[in-house]
Amino acid sequence: MNAPLIECTGLQKWYSGVHALKNVSLRVERGEAVGLVGDNGAGKTTLIKILSGVHQADAGKIRIDGKDVTIKNARHAMELGLETIYQYNSMVPTMTIARNVFIGREPLSWSLFGFGVMDQKKMRAESVQAIADVDLHLRSPDALVGELSGGQRQGVAIARAMHFKSKALILDEPTNHLSVKETDKVLGFVRDLKKQNVTGIFISHNMQHVFQCCDRVVAMARGEIVFDSPISKTSIDEVHGYL
C-alpha cells in the first residue's frame, strides 16, 4: 500500500500557554481534495502554517511521501512540493503576471558569482503556457497582477504552483470576496487538480463550496479534529453538528 502524500501524527502546538493544536493526526492521499473547515480559532490556520513552514510543531511527526520531515521554512515546504496560496498575499500586485509566476524562482539568462540577469523571454513564454494549462485566458504576461480580478489572481497563483510541479496545493479561503462566476472558476480549479494528480487542501468557511469541489471534509474545533468523512457519506448538516 502506498504511503499517503501527507501524514501528520500527534501534532501539538502552544502559543504563550494557549494549546492551539491538540494531538492532531491527519492523512491526505495523493490526488485527493480535502476540505478543512471550522470556526475561527479552531486550529485550521495553525495546522496550515505548520505544513507551509511558517511555524513548527512543538511535538508530533510529519511525513511527506512516507518520509519523516521537519519543515524548516516556506522555501523548504515548496522544495517538498507543498505550495500554499494565501487569501491576501499570494501575489504581488505591482509586478507583472510573468514576474509573479516566477517570483523567488526566476530563471537567469546568465549569472556570475551569484548575480545575473533574469531571462525575461523565458519567463513570458512559460507564464503564458502555465496560465493556459489551467484554462485561464489573460491578455498579456506583461499585465500587472493588480489589474486582475480576484478570481484571476487565484488562477495565476494556481498556475504558478502547477508549473513548478507542486505535489499539494493548500488554498486558504480562496473564494472569499469573489463574485459567483469567479467562485465557480476557482472551485473548478480545485476539482481539476485531481486530473494532474495534485493533492488539494481547501480551507473555507463556506460548507457549500467544500461540498462542491472536495472528496473529503475534515472539521476542526478547539484545536482538535472532531470529524473526518468522505463527502459522499455525510451532509452539511451533519458536519455543522460537530462545530
DRENVEXFI-501072 format. One line per field, with one value per atom (N, C-alpha, C): residue number from 0; residue in one letter; atom name; y, z, x. Coordinates in Angstrom, 3 decimals. Example, Ala and Ser with C-alpha at 12.3 -4.5 7.8 and 13.67 -1.06 7.14 Angstrom:
// DRENVEXFI-501072
seq: (0 0 0 1 1 1)
type: (A A A S S S)
atom: (N CA C N CA C)
py: (-5.690 -4.500 -3.300 -2.250 -1.060 0.030)
pz: (7.800 7.800 7.800 7.080 7.140 7.870)
px: (13.190 12.300 13.200 12.850 13.670 12.900)
***
This chain:
// DRENVEXFI-501072
seq: (0 0 0 1 1 1 2 2 2 3 3 3 4 4 4 5 5 5 6 6 6 7 7 7 8 8 8 9 9 9 10 10 10 11 11 11 12 12 12 13 13 13 14 14 14 15 15 15 16 16 16 17 17 17 18 18 18 19 19 19 20 20 20 21 21 21 22 22 22 23 23 23 24 24 24 25 25 25 26 26 26 27 27 27 28 28 28 29 29 29 30 30 30 31 31 31 32 32 32 33 33 33 34 34 34 35 35 35 36 36 36 37 37 37 38 38 38 39 39 39 40 40 40 41 41 41 42 42 42 43 43 43 44 44 44 45 45 45 46 46 46 47 47 47 48 48 48 49 49 49 50 50 50 51 51 51 52 52 52 53 53 53 54 54 54 55 55 55 56 56 56 57 57 57 58 58 58 59 59 59 60 60 60 61 61 61 62 62 62 63 63 63 64 64 64 65 65 65 66 66 66 67 67 67 68 68 68 69 69 69 70 70 70 71 71 71 72 72 72 73 73 73 74 74 74 75 75 75 76 76 76 77 77 77 78 78 78 79 79 79 80 80 80 81 81 81 82 82 82 83 83 83 84 84 84 85 85 85 86 86 86 87 87 87 88 88 88 89 89 89 90 90 90 91 91 91 92 92 92 93 93 93 94 94 94 95 95 95 96 96 96 97 97 97 98 98 98 99 99 99 100 100 100 101 101 101 102 102 102 103 103 103 104 104 104 105 105 105 106 106 106 107 107 107 108 108 108 109 109 109 110 110 110 111 111 111 112 112 112 113 113 113 114 114 114 115 115 115 116 116 116 117 117 117 118 118 118 119 119 119 120 120 120 121 121 121 122 122 122 123 123 123 124 124 124 125 125 125 126 126 126 127 127 127 128 128 128 129 129 129 130 130 130 131 131 131 132 132 132 133 133 133 134 134 134 135 135 135 136 136 136 137 137 137 138 138 138 139 139 139 140 140 140 141 141 141 142 142 142 143 143 143 144 144 144 145 145 145 146 146 146 147 147 147 148 148 148 149 149 149 150 150 150 151 151 151 152 152 152 153 153 153 154 154 154 155 155 155 156 156 156 157 157 157 158 158 158 159 159 159 160 160 160 161 161 161 162 162 162 163 163 163 164 164 164 165 165 165 166 166 166 167 167 167 168 168 168 169 169 169 170 170 170 171 171 171 172 172 172 173 173 173 174 174 174 175 175 175 176 176 176 177 177 177 178 178 178 179 179 179 180 180 180 181 181 181 182 182 182 183 183 183 184 184 184 185 185 185 186 186 186 187 187 187 188 188 188 189 189 189 190 190 190 191 191 191 192 192 192 193 193 193 194 194 194 195 195 195 196 196 196 197 197 197 198 198 198 199 199 199 200 200 200 201 201 201 202 202 202 203 203 203 204 204 204 205 205 205 206 206 206 207 207 207 208 208 208 209 209 209 210 210 210 211 211 211 212 212 212 213 213 213 214 214 214 215 215 215 216 216 216 217 217 217 218 218 218 219 219 219 220 220 220 221 221 221 222 222 222 223 223 223 224 224 224 225 225 225 226 226 226 227 227 227 228 228 228 229 229 229 230 230 230 231 231 231 232 232 232 233 233 233 234 234 234 235 235 235 236 236 236 237 237 237 238 238 238 239 239 239 240 240 240 241 241 241 242 242 242)
type: (M M M N N N A A A P P P L L L I I I E E E C C C T T T G G G L L L Q Q Q K K K W W W Y Y Y S S S G G G V V V H H H A A A L L L K K K N N N V V V S S S L L L R R R V V V E E E R R R G G G E E E A A A V V V G G G L L L V V V G G G D D D N N N G G G A A A G G G K K K T T T T T T L L L I I I K K K I I I L L L S S S G G G V V V H H H Q Q Q A A A D D D A A A G G G K K K I I I R R R I I I D D D G G G K K K D D D V V V T T T I I I K K K N N N A A A R R R H H H A A A M M M E E E L L L G G G L L L E E E T T T I I I Y Y Y Q Q Q Y Y Y N N N S S S M M M V V V P P P T T T M M M T T T I I I A A A R R R N N N V V V F F F I I I G G G R R R E E E P P P L L L S S S W W W S S S L L L F F F G G G F F F G G G V V V M M M D D D Q Q Q K K K K K K M M M R R R A A A E E E S S S V V V Q Q Q A A A I I I A A A D D D V V V D D D L L L H H H L L L R R R S S S P P P D D D A A A L L L V V V G G G E E E L L L S S S G G G G G G Q Q Q R R R Q Q Q G G G V V V A A A I I I A A A R R R A A A M M M H H H F F F K K K S S S K K K A A A L L L I I I L L L D D D E E E P P P T T T N N N H H H L L L S S S V V V K K K E E E T T T D D D K K K V V V L L L G G G F F F V V V R R R D D D L L L K K K K K K Q Q Q N N N V V V T T T G G G I I I F F F I I I S S S H H H N N N M M M Q Q Q H H H V V V F F F Q Q Q C C C C C C D D D R R R V V V V V V A A A M M M A A A R R R G G G E E E I I I V V V F F F D D D S S S P P P I I I S S S K K K T T T S S S I I I D D D E E E V V V H H H G G G Y Y Y L L L)
atom: (N CA C N CA C N CA C N CA C N CA C N CA C N CA C N CA C N CA C N CA C N CA C N CA C N CA C N CA C N CA C N CA C N CA C N CA C N CA C N CA C N CA C N CA C N CA C N CA C N CA C N CA C N CA C N CA C N CA C N CA C N CA C N CA C N CA C N CA C N CA C N CA C N CA C N CA C N CA C N CA C N CA C N CA C N CA C N CA C N CA C N CA C N CA C N CA C N CA C N CA C N CA C N CA C N CA C N CA C N CA C N CA C N CA C N CA C N CA C N CA C N CA C N CA C N CA C N CA C N CA C N CA C N CA C N CA C N CA C N CA C N CA C N CA C N CA C N CA C N CA C N CA C N CA C N CA C N CA C N CA C N CA C N CA C N CA C N CA C N CA C N CA C N CA C N CA C N CA C N CA C N CA C N CA C N CA C N CA C N CA C N CA C N CA C N CA C N CA C N CA C N CA C N CA C N CA C N CA C N CA C N CA C N CA C N CA C N CA C N CA C N CA C N CA C N CA C N CA C N CA C N CA C N CA C N CA C N CA C N CA C N CA C N CA C N CA C N CA C N CA C N CA C N CA C N CA C N CA C N CA C N CA C N CA C N CA C N CA C N CA C N CA C N CA C N CA C N CA C N CA C N CA C N CA C N CA C N CA C N CA C N CA C N CA C N CA C N CA C N CA C N CA C N CA C N CA C N CA C N CA C N CA C N CA C N CA C N CA C N CA C N CA C N CA C N CA C N CA C N CA C N CA C N CA C N CA C N CA C N CA C N CA C N CA C N CA C N CA C N CA C N CA C N CA C N CA C N CA C N CA C N CA C N CA C N CA C N CA C N CA C N CA C N CA C N CA C N CA C N CA C N CA C N CA C N CA C N CA C N CA C N CA C N CA C N CA C N CA C N CA C N CA C N CA C N CA C N CA C N CA C N CA C N CA C N CA C N CA C N CA C N CA C N CA C N CA C N CA C N CA C N CA C N CA C N CA C N CA C N CA C N CA C N CA C N CA C N CA C N CA C N CA C N CA C N CA C N CA C N CA C N CA C N CA C N CA C N CA C N CA C N CA C N CA C N CA C N CA C N CA C N CA C N CA C N CA C)
py: (-1.195 0.000 1.245 2.194 3.405 4.292 4.965 5.903 7.119 7.752 8.980 10.085 11.054 12.165 12.925 13.235 13.967 13.135 12.946 12.248 12.977 13.505 14.176 13.270 13.126 12.263 13.000 13.159 13.711 15.116 15.982 17.342 18.143 18.835 19.700 21.074 22.117 23.473 24.350 25.061 26.015 27.407 28.413 29.817 30.510 30.810 31.530 30.914 29.614 28.925 28.496 28.973 28.564 27.295 26.241 24.960 25.000 25.421 25.675 24.399 23.399 22.092 21.016 20.118 19.083 17.699 17.142 15.761 15.535 16.400 16.338 15.310 14.384 13.388 13.451 13.473 13.642 12.967 12.217 11.613 12.244 12.612 13.149 12.372 11.738 10.906 11.747 11.193 11.874 11.991 13.177 13.413 13.618 13.673 13.860 15.341 15.764 17.127 17.080 17.701 17.679 19.074 19.190 20.447 20.523 21.587 21.781 22.916 22.591 23.571 23.723 24.813 25.082 26.570 26.945 28.360 28.984 30.309 30.993 30.455 30.186 29.647 28.140 27.484 26.023 25.282 25.930 25.289 25.114 25.471 25.298 26.069 27.338 28.188 27.695 27.265 26.751 25.518 24.596 23.384 23.726 24.639 25.006 25.731 26.574 27.273 26.302 25.223 24.201 23.464 23.112 22.420 23.322 24.621 25.536 26.091 25.659 26.050 27.379 28.017 29.298 29.081 28.053 27.674 26.208 25.787 24.381 23.841 22.582 21.944 21.775 21.810 21.580 20.094 19.276 17.819 17.171 15.897 15.173 15.005 14.283 13.980 14.363 14.723 14.959 14.076 13.360 12.567 13.054 13.217 13.548 12.396 11.778 10.597 9.508 9.363 8.308 8.600 9.792 10.137 11.189 10.965 11.947 13.234 14.360 15.653 16.640 17.612 18.798 19.972 20.567 21.642 22.921 23.361 24.426 25.815 26.023 27.340 27.181 28.310 28.254 27.716 28.095 27.599 26.088 25.599 24.157 23.439 24.019 23.428 23.317 24.369 24.344 23.299 23.151 22.127 20.728 20.566 19.282 19.070 20.120 20.011 20.544 21.270 21.830 23.330 23.765 25.181 25.732 26.854 27.462 28.748 28.856 30.061 30.757 31.866 32.587 33.526 33.828 34.640 36.029 36.636 38.034 38.289 37.406 37.784 36.780 36.079 35.109 35.752 37.004 37.709 39.096 39.617 40.982 41.862 42.733 43.488 44.381 44.888 45.829 45.138 43.806 43.053 42.455 42.114 41.522 40.081 39.556 38.149 37.258 37.532 36.707 36.731 37.916 38.015 37.267 37.336 36.650 35.132 34.640 33.197 32.695 33.488 33.033 33.659 34.383 35.108 34.159 34.509 33.672 32.511 32.284 31.165 31.619 32.854 33.437 32.746 32.365 31.817 32.945 32.643 33.661 33.379 34.443 34.286 34.091 34.656 34.377 34.784 34.218 34.573 34.484 35.251 35.274 35.577 34.649 34.826 35.118 34.429 34.570 35.715 36.513 37.626 37.328 37.835 37.570 38.419 38.121 38.848 37.874 38.276 37.408 37.175 35.944 35.591 35.965 37.226 37.752 37.016 36.653 35.964 34.617 33.872 32.561 32.715 33.708 33.926 34.258 35.094 35.473 34.257 33.506 32.363 31.291 30.974 29.888 30.298 31.579 32.023 31.967 32.284 32.166 30.716 29.779 28.364 27.904 28.397 27.984 28.393 29.625 30.056 29.398 29.078 28.352 26.936 26.341 24.968 24.824 25.922 25.868 26.516 26.636 27.171 28.599 29.379 30.790 31.605 32.524 33.277 34.757 35.216 36.600 37.236 38.542 39.207 39.260 39.362 39.503 39.123 38.459 38.154 39.406 40.532 41.788 42.628 42.170 42.893 42.814 43.891 43.896 43.061 42.295 41.469 42.336 43.565 44.475 44.832 44.604 44.892 43.712 42.570 41.366 41.322 40.571 40.327 39.326 39.198 38.269 36.842 36.414 35.056 34.820 35.826 35.693 35.598 36.347 36.261 34.857 34.297 32.938 31.966 32.200 31.343 31.406 32.611 32.767 32.060 32.172 31.505 29.988 29.466 28.027 27.620 28.450 28.167 28.104 28.999 29.007 27.691 27.264 26.019 24.824 24.799 23.690 23.685 24.872 24.971 24.383 24.583 24.101 22.714 22.016 20.601 20.361 21.228 21.025 19.733 19.036 17.815 18.120 19.220 19.580 21.086 21.496 22.905 23.116 24.040 24.424 25.782 25.829 27.063 27.610 28.800 29.424 30.386 29.962 30.794 31.423 30.626 31.200 31.840 31.588 32.136 33.347 33.805 34.989 36.207 36.956 38.234 38.102 36.918 36.733 36.722 37.085 37.005 35.537 35.296 33.926 33.265 34.002 33.456 33.115 34.019 33.775 32.659 32.586 31.486 30.146 30.054 28.811 28.442 29.453 29.198 28.626 29.214 28.733 27.319 27.053 25.699 24.709 25.159 24.314 24.020 25.033 24.816 23.700 23.750 22.757 21.364 21.271 19.966 19.405 20.277 19.823 19.388 19.694 19.270 17.760 17.046 15.582 15.066 15.768 15.342 15.379 16.265 16.391 15.572 14.788 14.002 14.893 16.086 17.035 17.017 16.987 16.999 18.423 18.582 19.890 19.888 20.903 21.137 22.499 22.484 23.653 24.136 25.282 25.829 26.818 26.628 27.503 27.525 28.680 28.777 28.410 28.308 28.062 26.562 25.941 24.494 24.077 24.922 24.613 24.470 25.356 25.305 24.030 23.663 22.441 21.227 21.168 20.009 19.995 21.127 21.173 20.698 20.844 20.583 19.576 19.080 18.210 16.766 15.866 14.448 14.114 14.916 14.599 15.884 15.837 17.013 16.658 17.547 17.403 18.656 18.462 19.581 19.675 20.911 21.144 22.042 21.819 22.665 22.589 23.738 23.806 23.102 23.210 22.658 21.180 20.559 19.123 18.829 17.689 17.197 16.471 16.974 16.426 15.632 15.706 14.978 14.806 13.629 13.332 12.299 12.681 11.769 12.089 11.059 11.334 12.168 13.073 13.916 13.056 11.941 11.084 10.418 10.411 9.701 10.623 11.907 12.830 13.941 14.916 16.047 17.311 18.444 19.721 19.819 19.388 19.462 18.607 17.422 16.575 17.234 17.812 18.479 19.640 20.428 21.575 21.116 19.915 19.403 19.202 19.123 18.909 20.204 21.316 22.577 23.430)
pz: (0.000 0.000 0.000 -0.895 -0.989 0.229 0.644 1.761 1.325 2.236 1.883 1.531 0.756 0.416 1.682 2.506 3.752 4.904 5.928 7.120 8.363 9.128 10.386 11.533 12.517 13.655 14.956 15.775 17.115 17.174 16.236 16.248 17.428 18.088 19.218 18.969 19.346 19.233 20.326 21.015 22.044 21.627 21.935 21.779 23.128 23.826 25.101 26.046 26.172 27.079 26.462 25.250 24.546 23.755 23.991 23.316 21.970 20.909 19.616 18.828 18.938 18.305 19.364 19.410 20.445 19.805 19.681 19.212 17.863 16.894 15.584 14.694 14.177 13.222 11.968 10.809 9.545 8.425 7.583 6.374 5.157 4.171 2.916 1.775 0.961 -0.121 -1.342 -2.178 -3.421 -4.323 -4.868 -5.768 -5.083 -3.771 -3.016 -2.743 -2.765 -2.398 -1.044 -0.047 1.318 1.706 2.163 2.678 4.176 4.618 6.040 6.558 7.484 7.944 9.459 9.939 11.372 11.610 12.789 13.125 13.367 13.497 13.854 15.191 15.252 16.470 16.585 15.528 15.574 15.456 14.883 14.695 13.237 12.312 10.875 10.462 10.832 10.412 10.992 12.244 12.869 12.129 11.810 11.088 9.733 9.015 7.685 7.770 8.765 8.899 9.199 9.899 10.153 8.859 8.086 6.815 5.792 5.879 4.912 5.386 6.583 7.051 7.765 8.005 8.714 10.190 10.783 12.170 12.216 13.330 13.534 14.712 14.620 15.708 16.926 18.101 19.337 19.612 19.032 19.185 18.025 17.779 16.697 15.493 14.501 13.300 12.034 11.012 9.672 8.708 7.869 6.811 5.466 4.523 3.143 2.279 1.556 0.750 1.594 2.832 3.693 4.405 4.189 4.816 5.902 7.069 8.154 7.740 7.973 7.630 8.764 8.850 9.680 8.721 8.533 7.543 8.156 7.662 8.309 8.003 6.787 6.394 5.118 4.609 3.438 2.208 2.028 0.867 0.949 2.155 2.330 2.017 2.431 2.116 0.609 -0.117 -1.575 -2.185 -1.637 -2.135 -1.925 -0.875 -0.608 -1.462 -2.199 -3.082 -2.490 -1.369 -0.740 -1.003 -1.737 -2.093 -1.468 -0.767 -0.100 -0.803 -1.090 -1.713 -0.666 -0.165 0.887 0.291 1.105 0.650 0.194 0.940 0.679 0.087 0.294 -0.067 -0.977 -1.803 -2.683 -3.962 -4.228 -5.417 -5.052 -5.892 -5.716 -6.769 -6.373 -7.349 -8.284 -7.818 -8.635 -9.615 -9.617 -10.569 -11.663 -12.781 -13.901 -13.592 -14.432 -14.308 -14.408 -15.398 -15.593 -14.365 -13.770 -12.580 -11.413 -11.285 -10.184 -10.328 -11.547 -11.754 -11.306 -11.527 -11.247 -9.999 -9.227 -8.090 -7.142 -6.854 -5.997 -6.725 -7.994 -8.762 -10.193 -10.320 -11.640 -12.386 -13.658 -14.469 -14.897 -15.019 -15.388 -16.788 -17.564 -18.890 -18.765 -17.708 -17.364 -15.918 -15.288 -13.898 -13.655 -12.663 -12.296 -10.803 -10.059 -8.615 -7.909 -8.342 -7.673 -8.173 -9.101 -9.671 -11.143 -11.641 -13.036 -13.541 -14.746 -15.398 -15.643 -15.238 -15.424 -16.904 -17.224 -18.597 -18.838 -19.216 -19.376 -20.467 -21.547 -22.656 -22.198 -21.477 -20.977 -19.980 -19.107 -18.116 -18.787 -19.813 -20.510 -21.204 -21.931 -22.696 -21.778 -20.714 -19.834 -18.967 -18.644 -17.871 -18.717 -20.008 -20.911 -20.950 -21.067 -21.109 -19.777 -18.676 -17.345 -17.110 -17.481 -17.247 -18.232 -19.428 -20.383 -19.897 -19.203 -18.719 -17.677 -17.008 -16.046 -16.642 -17.975 -18.698 -18.275 -18.062 -17.732 -18.918 -19.380 -20.596 -20.246 -20.239 -19.918 -21.109 -21.216 -22.456 -22.664 -21.569 -21.737 -20.457 -20.563 -19.365 -18.755 -19.488 -19.000 -18.236 -18.164 -17.392 -15.910 -15.190 -13.751 -13.056 -12.069 -11.321 -10.625 -10.248 -9.615 -10.495 -11.806 -12.739 -12.893 -12.299 -12.449 -11.397 -11.708 -10.723 -9.680 -8.594 -7.538 -8.032 -8.841 -9.363 -10.291 -11.097 -11.989 -11.200 -10.117 -9.280 -8.693 -8.228 -7.696 -8.794 -10.013 -11.137 -11.445 -11.386 -11.633 -10.538 -9.292 -8.188 -8.367 -8.794 -9.031 -10.224 -11.270 -12.436 -12.037 -11.152 -10.675 -9.977 -9.099 -8.370 -9.314 -10.289 -11.235 -12.105 -12.492 -13.361 -12.668 -11.353 -10.625 -10.014 -10.555 -10.233 -8.738 -8.118 -6.711 -6.539 -5.429 -5.132 -4.461 -3.699 -2.975 -2.993 -3.145 -3.081 -1.842 -1.006 0.170 -0.132 -0.194 -0.579 0.629 1.060 2.253 1.864 2.083 1.792 0.389 -0.658 -1.991 -2.628 -2.086 -2.707 -1.973 -0.926 -0.207 -1.113 -1.045 -1.750 -3.272 -3.785 -5.232 -5.674 -6.928 -7.499 -7.670 -7.941 -8.136 -9.300 -10.404 -11.582 -11.270 -10.569 -10.255 -9.232 -8.296 -7.326 -8.036 -9.000 -9.760 -10.482 -10.980 -11.684 -10.729 -9.538 -8.563 -8.094 -7.866 -7.478 -8.592 -9.835 -10.961 -10.952 -10.595 -10.478 -9.473 -8.336 -7.275 -7.754 -8.401 -8.912 -9.927 -10.742 -11.816 -11.320 -10.065 -9.543 -9.638 -9.430 -9.455 -10.805 -11.896 -13.222 -13.348 -12.561 -12.583 -11.472 -10.746 -9.606 -8.526 -8.384 -7.362 -6.213 -5.013 -3.818 -3.510 -3.068 -2.679 -1.241 -0.475 0.855 0.789 0.917 0.649 1.976 2.476 3.738 3.427 4.060 3.755 4.909 5.051 5.974 5.264 3.939 3.147 2.878 3.611 3.504 2.121 1.510 0.165 -0.814 -0.713 -1.616 -1.396 -0.142 0.176 -0.432 -0.304 -0.815 -2.349 -2.989 -4.456 -5.065 -4.337 -5.003 -4.289 -3.123 -2.358 -2.313 -2.046 -1.882 -0.429 0.473 1.894 2.691 3.830 4.695 6.065 6.572 7.899 8.691 9.836 10.664 11.910 12.254 13.459 14.421 15.710 16.758 17.980 18.575 19.815 19.689 18.506 18.294 17.987 17.781 17.518 16.239 15.623 14.532 15.162 14.873 15.508 14.533 13.228 12.239 10.984 10.360 9.152 8.362 7.174 6.403 4.918 4.060 2.635 2.443 1.485 1.187 0.859 0.159 -0.284 0.855 2.058 3.177 4.295 4.020 5.055 4.440 5.230 4.765 5.459 4.907 5.520 6.927 7.122 8.452 9.457 9.029 9.947 10.360 9.388 9.709 10.669 10.403 11.287 12.716 12.871 14.198 15.059 14.430 15.171 15.461 14.900 15.037 16.173)
px: (0.842 0.000 0.878 0.577 1.367 1.145 2.228 2.115 1.312 0.563 -0.153 0.835 0.390 1.280 1.668 0.664 0.897 0.346 1.151 0.682 1.186 0.259 0.587 0.157 1.015 0.718 0.998 -0.043 0.118 0.675 0.300 0.843 0.301 1.224 0.890 1.507 0.759 1.300 0.722 1.633 1.234 1.681 0.872 1.247 1.034 2.119 2.031 0.998 1.052 0.138 -1.172 -1.469 -2.692 -2.393 -3.161 -2.951 -3.693 -2.994 -3.630 -3.907 -3.024 -3.242 -3.096 -4.062 -4.093 -4.083 -2.887 -2.746 -3.436 -3.150 -3.804 -3.110 -3.887 -3.386 -4.251 -3.596 -4.312 -3.541 -4.252 -3.688 -4.356 -3.550 -4.083 -3.431 -4.246 -3.734 -3.368 -2.501 -2.134 -3.362 -3.568 -4.689 -6.017 -6.026 -7.266 -7.495 -8.760 -9.121 -9.822 -9.200 -9.730 -10.179 -11.401 -11.905 -11.666 -11.016 -10.719 -11.595 -12.488 -13.476 -13.413 -13.998 -14.035 -14.130 -14.613 -14.741 -13.374 -13.332 -12.092 -11.588 -10.287 -9.708 -9.790 -10.293 -10.453 -9.131 -8.114 -6.816 -6.430 -7.337 -7.058 -5.804 -5.753 -4.641 -3.329 -3.344 -2.129 -1.624 -2.526 -2.147 -1.547 -2.183 -1.703 -0.358 -0.174 1.109 2.245 1.945 2.966 3.305 2.285 2.534 3.229 3.000 3.613 4.949 5.409 6.731 6.800 5.664 5.673 5.977 5.377 5.640 6.045 6.617 6.944 6.156 5.778 5.038 5.948 5.336 6.089 6.263 5.403 5.503 4.758 5.058 4.404 5.301 4.806 5.582 4.827 5.590 5.046 5.817 5.098 5.713 5.196 6.086 5.740 6.214 5.281 5.610 6.277 5.829 6.325 7.632 8.206 9.478 9.267 9.859 9.784 10.479 9.824 10.414 10.174 11.060 10.846 10.833 9.670 9.539 10.100 11.245 12.014 11.463 10.999 10.507 9.680 9.161 8.279 9.008 10.259 11.006 11.199 11.486 11.641 10.338 9.203 7.899 7.718 8.096 7.966 8.890 10.084 11.007 10.445 9.645 8.998 7.749 7.346 6.193 4.902 4.990 3.794 3.746 2.749 2.622 1.348 1.469 0.325 -0.078 -1.364 -1.910 -2.762 -2.241 -2.942 -3.988 -4.982 -6.096 -5.649 -4.702 -4.392 -3.014 -2.047 -0.675 0.016 -0.743 -0.103 0.435 0.061 0.501 1.033 1.922 2.427 1.759 0.818 0.019 0.823 1.969 2.746 3.685 3.694 4.514 3.649 4.271 3.559 3.156 2.293 1.905 3.142 4.006 5.208 6.104 6.300 7.149 6.529 5.201 4.531 4.606 4.517 4.620 5.989 7.028 8.394 9.006 8.221 8.798 9.527 10.776 11.621 12.280 11.885 12.444 12.751 13.216 13.433 14.580 14.356 15.451 16.385 17.657 18.644 19.176 19.360 19.964 21.468 22.054 23.444 23.658 24.671 24.962 26.458 26.915 28.323 28.419 29.020 29.198 27.868 26.836 25.543 24.689 25.202 24.448 24.172 23.046 22.738 21.600 21.172 20.076 18.935 17.731 16.570 16.301 15.920 15.577 14.114 13.900 12.539 11.764 12.444 11.776 11.229 12.041 11.616 10.472 10.566 9.518 8.188 8.224 6.995 6.377 7.210 6.697 6.131 6.863 6.417 5.234 5.126 3.963 2.696 2.805 1.656 1.178 2.111 1.751 1.169 1.736 1.275 -0.174 -0.526 -1.906 -2.870 -2.379 -3.230 -3.499 -2.525 -2.669 -3.771 -4.120 -5.232 -6.486 -6.503 -7.660 -7.996 -6.939 -7.100 -6.605 -7.407 -7.079 -6.910 -5.663 -5.350 -4.654 -4.804 -4.383 -2.868 -2.092 -0.651 0.070 1.224 2.015 2.635 2.574 3.141 2.122 0.870 -0.145 0.187 -0.094 0.139 -0.925 -0.508 -1.458 -2.504 -2.122 -3.068 -4.250 -4.129 -5.220 -6.172 -5.835 -6.651 -7.750 -8.788 -9.839 -9.346 -10.096 -9.717 -9.618 -10.580 -10.556 -9.384 -9.040 -7.890 -6.585 -6.484 -5.281 -5.131 -6.231 -6.170 -5.747 -6.236 -5.862 -4.384 -3.807 -2.369 -1.574 -2.019 -1.325 -1.356 -2.491 -2.603 -1.738 -1.738 -0.888 0.585 0.992 2.386 2.730 1.845 2.097 2.145 1.249 1.219 2.473 2.937 4.114 5.344 5.436 6.606 6.379 5.367 5.135 4.916 4.140 3.827 3.037 3.296 2.560 1.229 1.202 -0.018 -0.199 -1.442 -1.804 -2.663 -2.254 -3.034 -3.651 -4.970 -5.665 -6.413 -6.016 -6.581 -7.703 -8.939 -10.124 -10.048 -9.849 -9.620 -10.856 -12.048 -13.265 -13.808 -13.121 -13.600 -13.627 -14.713 -14.862 -14.862 -15.195 -15.275 -16.732 -16.957 -18.297 -18.679 -19.952 -20.417 -19.679 -19.529 -18.852 -17.394 -16.706 -15.296 -15.145 -16.086 -16.068 -16.179 -17.091 -17.256 -15.961 -15.257 -13.999 -12.951 -12.834 -11.859 -12.200 -13.486 -13.902 -13.570 -13.689 -13.298 -11.807 -10.988 -9.546 -9.266 -9.952 -9.721 -10.127 -11.280 -11.731 -10.753 -10.158 -9.267 -7.892 -7.556 -6.256 -6.092 -7.191 -7.145 -6.640 -7.001 -6.561 -5.041 -4.414 -2.952 -2.293 -3.113 -2.631 -2.023 -2.603 -2.162 -3.156 -2.641 -3.473 -3.915 -5.148 -5.649 -6.142 -5.742 -6.307 -6.983 -8.281 -9.125 -9.715 -9.211 -9.701 -10.818 -11.966 -13.095 -14.091 -14.752 -15.885 -17.184 -17.115 -18.325 -18.463 -19.369 -19.531 -20.041 -20.865 -21.364 -20.212 -19.234 -18.085 -17.273 -17.083 -16.341 -17.021 -18.343 -19.075 -19.117 -18.880 -18.875 -17.565 -16.444 -15.162 -14.259 -14.658 -13.765 -14.260 -13.327 -13.646 -13.962 -13.395 -13.472 -13.543 -14.212 -14.292 -13.723 -12.869 -12.275 -12.644 -13.276 -13.706 -12.837 -12.477 -11.688 -12.453 -12.236 -12.812 -11.906 -11.627 -10.845 -9.488 -8.891 -7.559 -7.509 -8.675 -8.724 -9.507 -9.208 -10.047 -11.229 -12.431 -13.636 -14.497 -14.171 -14.967 -14.139 -14.243 -13.478 -14.277 -14.729 -15.583 -15.518 -15.649 -15.845 -17.111 -17.070 -18.235 -19.449 -19.213 -20.318 -21.062 -20.459 -21.064 -21.531 -21.618 -22.044 -22.895 -23.238 -24.049 -23.572 -23.956 -23.589 -24.135 -25.371 -25.976 -25.208 -24.754 -24.014 -22.697 -21.978 -20.711 -20.953 -21.981 -22.283 -22.543 -23.061 -23.357 -22.114 -20.930 -19.684 -18.942 -19.431 -18.707 -19.261)
***
